Amino acid sequence: MSTAMNFGTKSFKPRPPEKGSFPLDHFGECKVFKETFMRCLRENNFDNSLCRLQSKEYLECRMERQLMTKEPLERLGFKDLMDEPQTENTEAKP
């Protein structure tokens, strides 16, 4: 019976998800990107190295819509796929 008396003393404190877990896309905001990525995986025998561009676009969609924490793409392993800054052509024109 003593356990019944202590039942209300413990309180549950919610905590944010650990890194790597994120909310489901209940409204299908990134569904097109996910389907493109999944199609690429199926077509390439699930070799994800061949679908990195689609993966990057899917993660960008999730970050833009706050379905996951914004992270620099370099930290997510996409440094080589980053858009390089446009430089003007400095060659002399004839």
PEPE-V82536 format. One record per pair of residues at least 24 apart in sequence whose C-alpha atoms are under 10 Angstrom apart, sorted by the first residue. I is the first residue (numbers start at 1). J is the second residue. If there is no record, write none. Layout:
BEGIN
i = <I I>
j = <J J>
END
This chain:
BEGIN
i = <19 19 20 20 21 21 21 22 22 22 22 22 23 23 23 23 24 24 24 25 25 25 26 29 29 29 29 30 30 30 30 30 30 30 30 30 31 31 31 32 32 33 33 33 33 33 33 34 34 34 34 52 52 52 53 53 53 56 56>
j = <68 69 68 69 67 68 69 62 66 67 68 69 62 66 67 68 62 67 68 62 65 67 67 61 62 65 67 57 58 59 60 61 62 64 65 67 58 61 62 58 61 57 58 59 60 61 62 58 59 61 62 77 78 81 78 81 82 81 82>
END
